[in-house]
Amino acid sequence: MPEHCSTKVDGQECQLAPSYVVSVKSNEGDDEYMLAVVCEEHKNGIEARLLAMQKENRVPQGKIHFQPVKAVVTDCVMGMNEDYIDLELKRGIASDRKLVD
């Protein structure tokens, strides 16, 4: 998954961590197409842009779906304390951090 939001503002890529995976669920069948990842700040803007692009037939028709990104930590990949600080304090996303004595 990309490390930052897919949105560009004034030609500059947003450097915030993604909060949502953006996809379109097809009106026909069970197909779903992932289009982007987006931060909370740019969620409404990307939705408006995708709706406009659907009207122009530039993206698949269907329901735009925002799936929250969930932070997962496993025993084989250890997250650094800075990762949790970013998720919990900056983004307001709860994590499953294991407390270490």
Buried (B, 14 or more C-beta within 10 A) or exposed (E): EEEBBBBEEEEEEBEBBBBBBBBBBBEEEEEBEEBBBBBBEBBEEBBEBBEEBBEEEEBBEBEBBBEEBEBEBEEEEEBEEEBBEBBBEEBEBEBEBEEEE
